[in-house]
Amino acid sequence: MADAATTPPSSTARLDSLTSWHADWSGLRVAVLGLGVTGFAVADTLTELGAKVLVLAPDADDDRARILEVIGAELLRHPLDSVPDGLVGFAPELVVASPGFHPDHPVLEWAGETGTPVWGDIELAWRVRDKVNAAEWILVTGTNGKTTTVQLTSTFLAANGLRAAPCGNIGVPVLDAVRDPSGFDVLVVELSSYQLHHLPTTGPGALHPWASVCLNVADDHLDWHGSAEAYRSAKGTVYANTKVACVYNRGDDATEQMVRDADVEEGARAIGFGLDVPGPSDFGVVEGILCDRAFLDERQSSALEIVTVGELEPRGLAAPHVVANILAASALARSFGVPVGVIHDALGDFRLDAHRIETVAVAGGIRWIDDSKATNPHAAEASLRAFGQVVWIVGGLLKGVDADALVAAHAPRLRAAIVIGVDRAQLVAAFARHAPALPVFEVAADDTERVMPEAVALAAAVAGEGDTVLLAPAAASMDQFADYADRGRRFHDAVIAQLGGEADGDPAPQEPPREG
């Protein structure tokens, strides 16, 4: 947050008063950074509130640019590698930054130097959450599993008759959910570390969620945050001011410490989840049964059965990391009064998003799995642990993260590695250090059209009966693909082309993932 001490007192007082849709936002000069899905929602909201809005973007979708003109916002196209004169002349009273803007971005540094407060879209949404009705918020963050947990939690709440909206980093801006004329009882909000970075924990813009969870923490986005400590600090913000339940991962000490360090509302409980036997006030697994020992009076001696791992297996939900997500989502839903029977029944129809440990095909005893959504080593590790002998397609944009530990830990289960992406050299060197006898093949193609066909052909040449060919890149996709979904679709197409229709059975089609 920018230092408000240098902001004129009148401006500070006005911003402090803006804690309702029905407050007086008219004429407030706001600069909005970015015109993606989030930036557009911010600009649209602020113009509806009567603010004077200047949108800054290095490029802009033509349709959004035309709509900005219609709604009365001004667009300044600028490379943003420096502070535009148009921004200085606009003299904003507030800057609202889209999540992707790095903390040391020139415009954000300028805002700090001039004492111009910086909000994110989440703080703005919290302040105007009462447009229709002030829904309760449930917050979900973590290095991995956020989207699945948000979808599960929303599914459980909706199955109990509540109007629940999955939103935030899952792809639907929170501001769109807040402004939906139908209104909601609960918003289940996926928060990235970028969004959490801008959130205050005190004052008029601080969130007070019903429940919150940090699912896990592993090094990621270090190029954005600057250090592992800064990344973890941002994640820990999710627990601030929680009213009812702080859900944490018993297998991840960092998340428990975040709860210990958080200032929460009186009466908020710490609820652990894990794949082991749960203690009182925990969720866990006992002899293949997912259990709740938190939300029942007899929790010292009893537990409530949610579902069995055996029931989850045919639905593709039995991988350990997915079971952990189910436990976390169950804890969040139970905090809102959803019965375990409702959760059990809702799981009967739940399916994972596409590109999340999705079976593309099974042919000749070889299973082809698309986990393109494994965009960091922590996610790839969870995927690798779910399978036996693996031909691993790995690589992309590593985002400053060291993959040595991942390679060393899983080398024994690998039949071969197929390395793709711009950071290939780092991965090839890691395999040479930790698995020198492992066959490692590089896909040197720069043409996006050739990457997956070449990777799949190499995998097909080395995979044997009983193997899994696993696309779990442990890296971002933007070096060679539009996004992880594009990478996954191209893998899917390449597998089907390679097999020539010889798959033993095609999996049921899944809905495309929401982009975050």
C-alpha positions in Angstrom: 0.0 0.0 0.0 1.2 3.5 -0.7 2.1 5.7 2.2 -1.2 7.6 2.9 0.7 10.0 5.2 1.7 12.1 2.2 -1.7 12.2 0.7 -3.7 15.4 1.4 -5.9 15.0 4.5 -9.1 15.8 2.5 -8.3 13.0 0.0 -7.5 10.5 2.7 -10.7 11.3 4.6 -12.7 10.9 1.4 -11.2 7.5 0.6 -11.7 6.3 4.1 -15.4 7.2 3.8 -15.9 5.1 0.7 -17.0 1.8 2.3 -20.4 1.4 0.5 -21.8 1.3 -3.0 -24.1 4.0 -1.7 -21.3 6.4 -0.6 -20.4 9.4 -2.7 -17.9 8.3 -5.3 -18.9 11.0 -7.8 -16.0 12.8 -9.5 -13.3 10.8 -7.7 -10.3 10.7 -10.1 -9.1 7.1 -10.4 -6.3 5.7 -12.6 -6.9 2.0 -13.5 -3.9 -0.1 -14.5 -4.6 -2.7 -17.1 -7.6 -3.5 -19.4 -7.8 -7.2 -19.0 -10.9 -8.9 -17.5 -10.1 -7.5 -14.1 -9.2 -4.0 -15.2 -12.3 -3.7 -17.3 -14.5 -4.7 -14.4 -12.8 -2.1 -12.2 -13.3 0.7 -14.8 -16.9 -0.4 -15.5 -17.7 -0.4 -11.7 -16.1 3.0 -11.1 -17.8 4.8 -14.0 -21.1 3.3 -12.8 -20.3 4.8 -9.4 -19.7 8.2 -11.0 -16.0 8.4 -10.7 -13.8 9.9 -13.3 -11.7 7.1 -14.7 -8.5 7.0 -16.7 -7.5 3.5 -17.9 -3.8 2.9 -18.6 -2.9 0.0 -20.8 0.0 -0.9 -23.2 -2.5 -2.5 -25.5 -6.3 -3.0 -25.3 -8.9 -5.3 -26.8 -10.8 -3.3 -29.4 -14.2 -4.2 -28.0 -13.3 -3.2 -24.5 -11.8 0.0 -25.7 -15.0 0.9 -27.6 -17.1 0.1 -24.5 -14.9 2.3 -22.3 -15.7 5.2 -24.6 -19.4 4.5 -24.3 -19.4 4.3 -20.5 -17.4 7.5 -20.2 -14.0 6.2 -19.2 -10.8 7.5 -20.9 -8.2 5.1 -22.3 -4.6 6.0 -22.5 -2.6 3.6 -24.6 1.0 3.7 -23.4 3.8 1.1 -23.1 4.0 1.9 -19.3 7.7 1.4 -19.2 7.7 4.9 -17.8 5.1 7.2 -16.1 2.9 8.7 -18.8 2.5 12.5 -18.9 -1.2 12.0 -19.2 -1.3 10.2 -15.8 0.7 13.0 -14.1 -1.7 15.6 -15.6 -4.7 13.6 -14.5 -3.5 13.8 -10.9 -5.4 10.7 -9.7 -6.6 10.5 -6.1 -6.5 6.7 -6.3 -4.8 4.1 -8.4 -6.4 0.6 -8.8 -3.9 -1.9 -10.1 -4.8 -5.1 -12.0 -3.2 -8.2 -10.4 -0.4 -8.7 -12.9 1.4 -5.4 -12.3 4.7 -6.0 -10.5 5.2 -4.0 -7.2 8.2 -2.2 -8.7 6.3 -1.2 -11.8 7.1 2.5 -12.7 3.5 3.6 -12.2 3.2 2.0 -8.8 6.5 3.4 -7.7 5.3 6.8 -8.9 2.2 6.3 -6.8 4.2 5.6 -3.8 6.5 8.6 -4.3 3.5 10.9 -4.7 1.5 9.5 -1.9 -1.3 8.2 -4.2 -3.1 5.3 -2.5 -3.1 2.0 -4.4 -5.9 -0.5 -4.2 -6.5 -3.8 -5.9 -9.8 -4.9 -7.4 -10.5 -7.0 -4.2 -10.4 -4.0 -1.9 -12.7 -2.1 -4.2 -15.1 -5.0 -4.4 -15.2 -5.3 -0.6 -16.0 -1.6 -0.2 -18.9 -1.8 -2.6 -20.2 -5.3 -1.7 -23.5 -4.0 -0.5 -24.9 -2.9 -3.9 -27.5 -5.7 -4.0 -26.9 -7.5 -0.6 -23.8 -7.8 1.4 -22.9 -11.5 0.9 -20.5 -13.3 3.2 -17.1 -14.0 1.7 -15.1 -17.2 1.9 -11.4 -16.7 0.8 -9.3 -19.4 -0.8 -5.6 -19.1 -1.6 -2.5 -21.4 -1.8 0.2 -22.3 -4.3 -2.0 -25.0 -5.8 -5.5 -26.4 -5.6 -7.3 -23.0 -5.4 -9.6 -23.3 -8.3 -10.7 -26.9 -7.5 -11.3 -25.9 -3.8 -13.3 -22.8 -4.8 -15.4 -24.9 -7.2 -16.0 -27.7 -4.6 -16.9 -25.2 -1.9 -19.4 -23.4 -4.1 -20.9 -26.7 -5.2 -21.4 -27.8 -1.6 -23.0 -24.5 -0.6 -25.3 -24.4 -3.7 -26.3 -28.0 -3.0 -27.6 -26.8 0.4 -29.8 -24.2 -1.2 -27.5 -21.2 -0.9 -26.8 -18.7 -3.6 -23.1 -19.1 -4.0 -20.7 -17.6 -6.6 -17.2 -18.8 -7.3 -15.3 -15.7 -8.3 -12.0 -13.9 -8.1 -8.8 -15.4 -9.7 -10.9 -18.3 -10.9 -11.9 -16.0 -13.9 -15.0 -14.2 -12.8 -14.1 -10.8 -11.3 -15.4 -10.3 -7.8 -16.8 -7.0 -8.9 -19.0 -8.7 -11.4 -20.4 -11.0 -8.7 -21.0 -8.0 -6.4 -22.9 -6.2 -9.1 -25.0 -9.2 -10.2 -28.6 -8.1 -9.8 -29.7 -11.5 -8.4 -27.5 -11.1 -5.4 -25.7 -13.9 -3.5 -25.6 -15.4 0.0 -21.9 -16.3 -0.3 -19.0 -15.3 -2.5 -16.2 -18.0 -2.6 -13.3 -15.9 -3.7 -10.1 -17.3 -5.2 -7.2 -15.0 -4.4 -3.8 -15.0 -6.0 -0.7 -13.8 -4.2 -0.8 -10.8 -6.5 -4.3 -9.8 -5.3 -3.4 -10.4 -1.6 -0.3 -8.2 -2.0 -2.5 -5.1 -2.3 -4.9 -6.0 0.5 -4.8 -4.0 3.7 -5.4 -5.9 6.9 -6.7 -2.9 8.9 -8.7 0.2 8.2 -11.8 0.7 6.1 -10.6 -1.4 3.2 -9.7 -4.5 5.2 -11.7 -7.7 4.5 -13.6 -9.5 7.2 -14.3 -12.9 5.7 -16.6 -15.6 7.1 -13.9 -18.3 6.6 -10.5 -18.5 4.9 -7.9 -21.1 3.8 -4.4 -21.2 2.6 -4.1 -24.7 1.1 -0.4 -24.9 0.8 2.7 -22.8 0.3 5.7 -23.6 -2.0 8.0 -21.3 -3.9 6.2 -19.7 -6.8 6.1 -16.3 -8.5 9.4 -15.4 -6.8 10.2 -13.2 -9.9 7.1 -11.1 -9.0 7.3 -11.0 -5.2 11.1 -10.8 -5.0 11.6 -13.4 -2.3 10.0 -16.5 -0.8 9.3 -14.5 2.4 7.4 -11.8 0.6 5.4 -14.5 -1.3 4.5 -16.3 2.0 3.6 -13.0 3.7 1.2 -12.2 0.9 -0.5 -15.6 1.2 -0.8 -15.2 5.0 -2.9 -12.1 4.5 -5.9 -14.3 3.7 -6.5 -15.1 7.4 -6.7 -11.5 8.6 -10.0 -10.6 10.4 -11.6 -14.0 9.7 -14.8 -14.3 11.7 -15.6 -18.1 11.9 -13.0 -20.6 10.6 -9.3 -20.3 9.6 -8.7 -23.6 7.7 -5.1 -24.7 7.4 -3.1 -27.6 6.1 -1.7 -29.9 8.8 0.9 -31.1 6.4 2.2 -27.6 5.7 3.6 -26.0 8.8 3.7 -22.6 7.1 -0.1 -22.4 6.8 -0.5 -23.3 10.5 2.0 -20.5 11.4 0.0 -18.1 9.3 -3.1 -18.8 11.4 -1.1 -18.4 14.6 0.2 -15.0 13.4 -3.1 -13.7 12.1 -5.3 -11.2 13.9 -8.7 -12.7 13.7 -12.1 -11.8 15.1 -12.9 -13.2 18.6 -14.4 -16.7 18.3 -12.8 -17.7 15.0 -11.6 -21.3 15.1 -8.5 -22.9 13.6 -9.6 -26.0 11.6 -6.9 -28.3 10.3 -7.1 -30.7 7.3 -4.8 -33.5 6.2 -4.6 -37.0 4.8 -3.9 -38.5 8.2 -6.1 -39.3 11.1 -7.8 -36.0 12.3 -7.7 -34.7 15.8 -10.5 -32.8 17.4 -11.3 -29.7 15.4 -9.8 -31.3 12.2 -10.7 -32.9 9.0 -8.8 -36.0 7.8 -8.9 -39.6 6.6 -9.5 -42.7 8.7 -9.2 -46.1 7.0 -10.2 -44.7 3.7 -13.0 -42.5 5.0 -12.9 -38.7 4.8 -14.1 -37.4 8.2 -15.2 -34.3 10.0 -14.0 -34.0 13.6 -14.6 -30.3 13.8 -18.2 -29.4 13.5 -19.9 -31.8 15.9 -20.5 -31.6 19.6 -18.8 -35.0 20.3 -15.6 -34.2 18.4 -13.4 -35.5 21.3 -14.7 -39.0 20.7 -16.5 -39.1 17.4 -16.3 -38.1 13.7 -18.8 -37.6 10.9 -18.3 -39.6 7.7 -18.2 -37.5 4.5 -17.3 -39.9 1.7 -15.0 -42.8 1.1 -11.9 -42.8 -1.1 -13.4 -45.8 -2.8 -16.4 -43.7 -3.8 -14.1 -40.9 -5.2 -12.0 -43.3 -7.3 -14.4 -43.8 -10.2 -15.0 -40.1 -10.4 -11.3 -39.2 -10.8 -11.2 -37.6 -7.4 -9.0 -40.0 -5.4 -5.6 -38.5 -6.1 -4.1 -37.4 -2.7 -4.0 -33.7 -3.6 -7.6 -33.8 -4.8 -8.7 -35.5 -1.5 -6.9 -32.7 0.4 -8.9 -30.2 -1.6 -12.1 -32.0 -0.8 -11.3 -31.9 2.9 -10.5 -28.2 2.8 -13.7 -27.4 0.9 -15.7 -29.5 3.2 -14.3 -27.6 6.2 -15.3 -24.3 4.6 -18.8 -25.5 3.7 -19.3 -27.1 7.1 -18.4 -23.7 8.7 -21.4 -22.4 6.9 -23.7 -25.1 8.2 -23.8 -27.5 5.2 -24.6 -31.0 6.4 -22.1 -33.8 5.6 -24.8 -35.7 3.7 -25.3 -32.8 1.3 -21.5 -32.7 0.7 -21.5 -36.5 0.1 -24.3 -36.2 -2.5 -22.8 -33.2 -4.2 -19.5 -35.0 -4.8 -21.4 -37.5 -6.9 -21.7 -35.1 -9.8 -18.5 -33.1 -9.3 -15.8 -33.3 -12.0 -12.4 -31.6 -12.2 -11.7 -28.9 -14.7 -10.1 -29.8 -18.0 -6.3 -29.9 -17.9 -6.3 -31.0 -14.3 -5.0 -34.6 -14.1 -7.4 -35.3 -17.0 -7.2 -38.7 -18.8 -6.8 -38.0 -22.5 -6.6 -41.6 -23.6 -5.6 -45.1 -22.7 -4.1 -47.2 -25.4 -1.8 -50.2 -25.4 -1.7 -50.2 -21.6 -0.4 -46.6 -21.6 -2.3 -43.8 -20.0 -2.0 -40.3 -21.3 -2.6 -37.6 -18.7 -3.0 -33.9 -19.2 -2.1 -31.9 -16.1 -1.2 -28.7 -18.0 -2.5 -26.8 -15.0 0.5 -27.9 -13.0 2.3 -24.6 -13.6 4.8 -24.9 -10.8 6.9 -27.6 -9.1 4.6 -28.0 -6.2 1.6 -28.8 -8.4 3.8 -31.1 -10.6 5.0 -33.0 -7.5 1.4 -33.7 -6.5 0.6 -35.0 -9.9 3.8 -37.2 -10.1 2.9 -38.7 -6.7 -0.4 -39.9 -8.1 1.1 -42.3 -10.7 3.6 -45.1 -10.9 6.1 -45.3 -13.8 6.0 -42.0 -15.7 7.2 -40.6 -18.9 7.3 -37.0 -17.9 6.7 -34.0 -20.3 8.1 -31.1 -18.4 9.2 -27.5 -18.9 8.2 -24.0 -19.9 8.7 -20.7 -18.1 10.1 -21.5 -14.6 9.4 -18.0 -13.1 12.6 -18.0 -11.1 11.8 -21.3 -9.3 14.5 -24.0 -8.8 13.2 -27.4 -10.0 16.2 -29.5 -8.6 14.4 -30.8 -5.6 11.5 -31.9 -7.7 13.7 -33.8 -10.2 15.7 -35.4 -7.4 12.6 -36.6 -5.5 10.9 -38.2 -8.5 13.7 -39.5 -10.7 13.2 -43.1 -9.4 9.7 -43.2 -10.9 10.6 -41.9 -14.3 11.1 -44.0 -17.4 12.1 -40.9 -19.4 11.8 -37.1 -19.5 10.7 -35.0 -22.4 11.8 -31.4 -21.9 10.0 -28.5 -23.6 10.1 -24.7 -23.2 12.4 -21.7 -22.9 14.0 -22.8 -19.7 15.0 -26.3 -21.0 18.7 -25.9 -20.1 18.0 -25.5 -16.4 15.9 -28.7 -16.4 18.3 -30.7 -18.5 21.1 -29.8 -16.1 19.0 -30.9 -13.1 18.4 -34.3 -14.7 22.1 -34.6 -15.4 22.9 -34.0 -11.7 20.2 -36.1 -10.2 19.3 -38.8 -12.8 22.3 -39.1 -15.1 21.2 -42.5 -16.4 17.6 -41.3 -17.3 16.8 -40.9 -21.0 16.2 -37.2 -21.4 14.9 -35.7 -24.7 14.7 -32.0 -25.7 12.1 -30.5 -27.9 14.0 -27.7 -29.5 11.1 -26.5 -31.8 10.3 -22.8 -31.4 7.1 -23.2 -33.5 4.1 -23.6 -31.2 2.5 -25.9 -33.7 5.3 -28.4 -33.5 6.1 -28.5 -29.8 3.4 -30.9 -28.6 3.4 -33.2 -31.7 7.2 -33.7 -31.2 6.9 -34.2 -27.4 4.1 -36.7 -27.8 6.0 -38.6 -30.5 9.1 -38.9 -28.3 6.9 -40.0 -25.4 5.2 -42.7 -27.5 8.6 -44.0 -28.6 9.8 -44.7 -25.0 6.6 -45.5 -23.1 5.7 -49.1 -22.3 2.7 -51.0 -21.1 1.8 -49.8 -17.6 3.4 -46.4 -18.0 1.7 -43.0 -17.7 2.7 -40.3 -20.1 2.2 -37.2 -17.9 2.1 -33.6 -19.0 2.9 -31.9 -15.7 5.1 -29.0 -16.9 6.0 -27.5 -13.4 6.2 -24.2 -15.3 4.1 -21.5 -16.8 3.0 -21.7 -20.4 3.4 -18.2 -21.8 6.8 -18.9 -23.4 5.3 -21.0 -26.2 1.5 -21.1 -25.6 -1.4 -18.7 -25.0 -2.0 -20.2 -21.6 -2.1 -23.5 -19.7 -5.4 -24.4 -21.4 -3.9 -23.9 -24.9 -1.0 -26.0 -23.9 -3.3 -28.8 -22.7 -5.5 -28.7 -25.7 -2.5 -29.0 -28.0 -1.3 -32.0 -26.0 -4.7 -33.6 -26.3 -4.8 -33.0 -30.0 -1.3 -34.4 -30.4 -2.1 -37.5 -28.4 -5.2 -38.3 -30.4 -3.3 -37.7 -33.7 -0.4 -40.0 -32.5 -2.7 -42.8 -31.5 -4.7 -42.6 -34.7 -8.0 -43.4 -33.0 -6.6 -46.5 -31.2 -7.5 -45.3 -27.7 -9.3 -47.9 -25.5 -11.9 -45.4 -24.5 -12.4 -41.7 -24.6 -13.0 -39.9 -21.3 -16.2 -37.9 -20.9 -15.8 -34.4 -22.2 -15.2 -31.7 -19.6 -16.1 -28.1 -19.5 -13.2 -25.7 -20.4 -11.5 -24.1 -17.4 -12.1 -20.6 -16.4 -9.1 -18.4 -17.0 -7.5 -16.6 -14.0 
